[in-house]
Amino acid sequence: MPATYEFWLTDDTGRRMGLLTNCTFFSYSRSVNGFGTFEIGLPYRVVRDKLHPIFQPDWRIDVWRSPETGYPMRREQIYLLRMYKIYTREKDGVQIIVYYARDPKDLVNRRWVIQAAGTSYTRKTAAIDDMMKEIVREQTLYGSAVDVDGVSAPERAWPEAEWSVQEDLTLGPSVTHNFAENNVLDVLKSLRDASFELANRSTANAKIYFDVVATTGLYTDDEILQENDASIFILDENGTDAILAEISGTANGKIGFRFETYAGLRGIDRTTGLVFSVENNNLEAPYYSKSHFDENNSVIVKGFGRGDSRLWDVVDGDTITLSRWNRVETYKDASTEPDQDKLADFAYEPLNKNAPREELSAVFLNTPGSEDTPRSLYGLDWDMGDLVPVEYAEQRWNVEIDIVYIAQDENGVETITGRSNINASDQT
């Protein structure tokens, strides 16, 4: 049996406004390291007749999925609406409205580190996971968010009861990092990349991942959706082919968000289980590539000073020796770093970001299995962030599934694709 889905439209607090039905197509992605995205197409006349207004920024789509009959539905992701468009379908002239959304990591993308360089807000020494949380607290958390001068700024904080930050766990390696006048999401990615580089240098260092996840509570009685509230359009029990299902008189889960970090792996280690390969009939359209086009393996870091007095350091990566011609330099400015003994630390990010890129991409089949095919159900046997064994091109890798794409077209055909970018150190 095919997978089943529910798409709940909610307001910007997470209160359910109704179940989206009659969709013509949908697609969404779940991502470990970037934005997950969502889009859904619906007949515009149905939406216009039943929903007023038809769009507000940060309304949400709450996505639920069951992989197969007999398995309970689980929440895949919540997405924040940011755009819509209307077009006329060529084959029949029907107007279609398409909603577009991003996952909640967009909330940390909406803040910048605005305090002055050299302050405790823009230069920190701490375990990478704890530093991430401290930055998020100071730029987004009610009671902790501050303005340019470090003065409490509740207007910069997300709603008090709906946004939280996980407690410090101190699981990552300790670093010193400068990030004045940088986007918060970019800083978090930089710290994540630094943890990956340090983990490659020593197994004693844990990779650090981050995410923004949904949290739920309950509304009080006076917050329950009511049919006599003219600001919320809800059909009664007699409504037919409705976008908005009858939900008045029922308490809704209030959905907030929490910033969290993960050490070692975002998902589950499944390397001792199911092997994905063409021979096992659970891997389609694989390709493997390795590219040195964008490689940088020698970083020249310059500190403060002028002319001959300016301090500098050079950090080389291991791949320089792969060829007599393979020294590929790049430059990193560290003039704002007051501790000039730490210039080498600035090289880790570009070395990791611009390392030789190995990519293994394939369609991980979503199937209940058969006599000749092992069961490989998405959401049960493999998932976003999991570490799975893959055999292809006479090689074997333990591969992290970085991104999962899920789509269903106008003919009801479901496609699921897992994508992974692998490093040479992952090969077994």
C-alpha positions in Angstrom: 0.0 0.0 0.0 1.3 3.5 -0.7 2.2 6.0 1.9 -0.5 8.3 3.3 -0.1 12.0 4.1 -1.9 14.8 6.0 -1.1 18.4 5.5 -2.5 20.6 8.2 -2.7 24.4 7.7 -2.1 26.2 11.0 -1.9 29.8 12.1 1.5 31.3 13.2 1.1 29.9 16.6 0.5 26.3 15.4 -3.2 26.2 16.0 -4.8 24.0 13.4 -7.0 25.9 10.9 -7.8 22.9 8.8 -6.8 19.9 6.8 -5.6 20.6 3.2 -7.3 18.3 0.8 -7.8 18.1 -3.0 -4.1 18.9 -3.6 -2.9 18.4 -7.1 0.7 17.9 -6.2 3.2 18.4 -3.4 6.9 18.1 -2.7 9.1 18.7 0.3 12.6 18.2 1.5 14.2 17.5 4.8 17.8 18.6 5.3 20.4 18.1 7.9 22.6 21.0 6.9 20.4 23.4 4.9 16.9 24.6 4.6 14.1 22.0 4.1 11.5 23.4 1.7 7.9 22.6 0.9 5.4 23.4 -1.8 1.8 22.3 -2.5 -0.5 23.0 -5.4 -4.3 23.4 -4.8 -7.3 24.5 -6.9 -7.4 28.2 -6.4 -11.2 28.5 -6.5 -11.5 26.0 -3.7 -9.0 27.9 -1.6 -10.5 31.3 -2.4 -14.0 30.1 -1.5 -13.1 28.5 1.8 -10.2 30.5 3.2 -10.0 34.2 4.0 -7.4 35.6 3.6 -5.7 33.0 1.4 -2.2 33.6 2.8 -0.3 35.1 5.7 3.5 34.9 6.2 4.4 32.3 8.8 1.2 30.4 8.6 2.4 26.8 8.8 2.1 23.5 7.0 2.3 20.6 9.5 3.3 17.5 7.5 2.3 14.0 8.7 3.1 10.8 6.9 2.6 7.0 7.3 5.1 4.9 5.3 2.6 2.0 4.8 -0.7 0.7 6.0 -0.4 -0.5 9.6 2.2 2.1 10.6 1.2 5.2 12.6 1.6 8.6 11.1 4.5 10.7 12.3 5.2 14.4 11.9 7.7 14.8 9.1 8.3 18.5 9.5 6.6 21.9 10.1 7.2 24.5 7.4 6.7 28.3 7.6 4.8 29.8 4.6 6.7 32.6 2.9 5.3 32.8 -0.6 2.4 31.9 -2.9 1.7 32.1 -6.6 -1.3 31.5 -8.9 -1.1 30.2 -12.4 -3.5 28.7 -15.0 -2.9 25.0 -15.8 -2.6 24.6 -19.6 -4.3 21.3 -20.0 -7.6 22.3 -18.6 -7.5 26.1 -17.7 -7.9 25.4 -14.0 -6.2 28.1 -11.8 -3.8 26.6 -9.3 -2.4 28.2 -6.2 1.0 27.1 -5.0 2.2 27.6 -1.4 5.9 27.7 -0.7 7.5 27.3 2.7 10.8 26.8 4.6 11.6 24.7 7.6 12.1 26.4 11.0 15.8 26.8 10.6 14.7 30.0 8.8 14.1 31.5 12.2 17.8 31.7 13.0 18.4 32.9 9.5 16.3 36.0 10.3 18.8 37.3 13.0 22.2 38.9 12.8 25.0 39.2 15.4 24.7 43.0 15.6 27.0 43.7 18.5 30.5 45.3 18.2 33.6 43.2 17.4 35.7 42.2 20.3 32.8 42.0 22.8 31.6 38.9 24.6 28.7 38.7 22.2 31.0 38.4 19.1 34.1 36.6 20.3 33.7 33.4 22.4 35.7 30.5 23.6 33.6 27.4 24.4 32.6 24.0 23.3 31.1 24.4 19.8 27.6 23.1 20.8 27.4 25.4 23.8 28.7 28.3 21.8 25.9 27.8 19.2 23.3 27.9 21.9 24.8 31.0 23.6 24.7 32.8 20.2 21.1 31.8 19.6 20.0 32.9 23.1 21.6 36.3 22.8 20.1 37.0 19.4 16.6 35.3 19.7 15.6 34.2 23.1 13.2 36.1 25.3 15.0 37.4 28.4 18.4 36.9 26.8 18.2 38.8 23.5 20.2 42.0 23.5 20.6 45.0 21.2 23.7 46.5 19.6 25.0 47.8 23.0 24.2 44.6 24.9 21.1 46.0 26.5 18.0 43.7 26.9 16.0 43.8 23.7 12.7 41.8 23.9 11.7 43.1 20.5 14.5 41.0 19.0 13.2 37.9 20.7 10.8 35.3 19.4 7.6 34.8 21.3 8.4 33.9 24.9 6.3 30.8 25.4 6.9 29.5 21.9 10.7 29.6 21.5 13.3 27.8 23.6 17.0 26.7 23.5 18.2 23.3 24.6 20.4 23.3 27.7 24.1 23.2 27.3 25.6 19.7 26.9 29.3 20.5 26.3 29.8 17.6 23.8 31.8 19.4 21.1 35.4 20.4 20.9 36.4 23.8 22.3 37.2 26.6 19.9 37.6 30.4 19.9 35.5 32.0 17.2 34.9 35.6 16.0 31.6 36.5 14.2 30.8 40.2 14.5 28.2 41.4 11.9 27.4 38.0 10.6 24.1 36.2 10.0 23.3 33.9 12.8 22.6 30.9 10.6 25.9 31.5 8.7 27.7 31.5 12.1 26.1 28.3 13.1 27.1 26.7 9.8 30.6 27.9 10.3 30.8 26.4 13.7 29.4 23.1 12.4 32.0 23.0 9.7 34.7 23.7 12.2 33.5 20.7 14.2 33.6 18.5 11.1 37.2 19.6 10.4 38.3 19.0 14.0 36.5 15.6 13.9 38.5 14.7 10.8 41.7 15.6 12.5 40.9 13.5 15.7 38.3 11.0 16.6 38.2 12.5 20.1 36.3 15.4 18.6 32.6 15.0 18.0 30.9 16.4 14.9 28.2 18.9 16.0 24.9 19.3 14.2 22.1 21.7 14.9 18.4 21.9 14.1 15.2 23.7 15.0 12.5 21.2 16.1 8.8 21.5 16.9 7.6 21.4 20.5 4.0 21.1 21.5 1.8 22.1 24.4 -1.9 22.8 24.9 -4.0 25.9 24.5 -6.2 27.1 27.3 -10.0 27.0 26.8 -10.2 30.6 25.7 -7.8 29.9 22.9 -9.7 27.0 21.3 -10.9 27.7 17.8 -14.6 28.6 17.7 -17.0 28.8 14.8 -18.4 32.1 16.0 -14.9 33.7 15.6 -15.3 35.6 12.4 -11.6 36.0 12.0 -11.2 32.2 11.4 -13.1 30.6 8.6 -14.2 27.0 9.5 -16.8 24.9 7.8 -19.4 23.1 9.8 -20.0 19.3 9.8 -22.1 19.5 6.7 -19.3 21.0 4.5 -18.3 19.0 1.5 -14.9 18.8 -0.3 -13.7 21.3 2.2 -10.3 22.6 2.7 -11.0 23.4 6.3 -12.3 20.5 8.3 -14.6 20.8 11.4 -12.3 21.3 14.4 -14.1 23.8 16.6 -14.6 22.7 20.2 -11.5 20.6 20.1 -8.2 21.7 21.9 -5.3 22.2 19.5 -1.7 21.5 20.2 0.2 24.8 20.5 3.4 24.3 18.5 6.5 26.1 19.4 10.1 25.6 18.4 13.4 24.7 20.2 17.0 25.1 19.0 18.9 21.9 19.6 22.4 20.4 18.9 23.4 16.9 18.2 26.9 15.3 18.7 28.3 12.7 16.4 25.3 12.1 14.2 22.0 13.8 13.5 20.1 10.5 12.9 20.7 6.8 13.7 23.7 4.7 13.0 22.4 1.9 10.7 25.8 0.7 9.4 25.3 -2.9 10.7 21.9 -3.3 9.0 20.5 -3.0 5.5 23.0 -2.5 2.7 21.9 -0.2 -0.1 23.2 -1.4 -3.5 22.0 -2.0 -7.1 22.4 -5.7 -6.5 20.0 -5.6 -3.5 17.4 -3.9 -5.7 17.0 -1.0 -3.2 19.2 1.6 -5.0 18.3 3.3 -8.3 20.1 5.6 -10.6 23.3 5.9 -8.5 26.2 8.0 -9.6 29.5 8.7 -7.9 31.8 11.6 -8.5 34.9 13.1 -7.1 35.9 16.7 -7.9 38.9 18.8 -7.2 37.6 21.8 -9.2 36.8 24.0 -6.2 39.6 22.7 -3.9 41.6 24.9 -1.6 44.2 23.0 0.4 46.6 25.8 1.5 45.2 28.7 3.6 47.2 31.9 4.1 45.9 33.6 7.2 46.9 37.2 7.9 46.4 38.9 11.2 46.7 42.6 12.2 49.5 44.9 11.4 50.7 46.7 8.2 53.3 45.8 5.7 56.2 43.6 6.9 54.9 43.9 10.5 51.7 42.1 9.7 51.5 38.6 11.3 50.6 35.6 9.2 50.4 31.8 9.2 50.0 29.1 6.6 48.0 25.9 7.1 48.3 23.1 4.6 45.9 20.3 4.0 46.8 16.6 3.3 45.7 16.7 -0.3 48.6 19.0 -1.4 50.7 15.9 -1.9 48.3 14.2 -4.3 50.1 15.9 -7.2 53.2 18.0 -7.8 50.8 20.7 -9.0 48.0 20.4 -6.4 48.9 23.2 -4.1 45.8 25.4 -4.3 45.9 28.5 -2.1 43.3 30.8 -0.6 43.4 33.7 1.7 41.7 34.4 5.1 41.7 37.7 6.8 42.1 37.5 10.6 42.9 41.1 11.3 40.1 41.4 13.9 41.5 38.5 16.0 43.1 39.9 19.1 44.9 36.7 20.0 47.4 36.4 17.1 48.5 32.9 18.4 45.2 31.6 17.1 45.6 32.6 13.4 45.7 28.9 12.3 42.2 28.4 13.7 40.9 30.6 10.9 42.1 28.0 8.3 39.8 25.2 9.4 36.7 26.5 7.8 38.0 27.1 4.2 40.0 23.8 4.3 36.8 21.9 5.2 34.5 23.9 2.9 36.7 23.7 -0.1 38.0 20.1 0.4 37.8 17.7 -2.6 34.1 16.9 -3.0 33.0 13.3 -3.2 29.3 12.9 -4.0 27.2 9.8 -4.0 23.7 10.3 -5.2 21.0 7.8 -5.7 17.3 7.0 -5.2 16.9 5.1 -2.0 13.9 2.9 -2.9 10.9 3.1 -0.6 9.5 -0.4 -0.7 8.0 -3.0 1.7 10.3 -5.6 0.2 9.8 -8.9 -1.5 11.5 -12.2 -1.9 14.3 -10.6 -3.9 14.3 -7.1 -2.4 15.0 -6.2 1.3 12.5 -4.0 2.9 13.6 -0.3 2.8 10.9 1.9 4.0 11.7 5.6 4.4 10.9 6.6 7.9 11.4 3.0 9.2 14.6 1.5 7.7 16.3 4.8 6.7 15.7 8.5 7.4 17.2 11.9 7.2 20.5 12.1 9.1 21.0 8.3 9.3 24.3 6.7 8.6 23.8 3.8 6.2 26.1 1.4 4.3 26.2 1.9 0.5 28.0 -0.3 -2.1 28.6 1.0 -5.6 31.4 1.2 -8.1 33.3 -1.5 -6.3 33.5 0.6 -3.2 31.6 0.7 0.1 30.8 3.8 2.2 29.1 4.6 5.4 27.0 7.5 4.2 25.0 10.1 6.0 21.7 10.9 4.3 22.0 14.7 4.2 18.8 15.5 2.3 15.6 13.6 1.6 13.2 14.8 -1.2 9.6 13.6 -1.1 7.2 14.4 -3.9 3.9 13.3 -5.4 2.9 14.5 -8.9 -0.5 15.1 -10.4 -0.8 11.4 -11.3 -0.3 10.4 -7.6 3.1 9.0 -8.3 5.4 9.3 -5.2 9.1 9.8 -5.5 11.6 9.7 -2.6 15.2 10.5 -3.1 18.0 10.5 -0.5 21.2 12.4 -1.3 24.5 12.2 0.5 27.8 14.0 0.1 30.6 11.8 1.3 34.2 12.4 2.3 37.1 10.0 1.6 37.4 9.4 5.3 33.9 7.7 5.2 35.0 5.0 2.9 35.3 1.6 4.5 
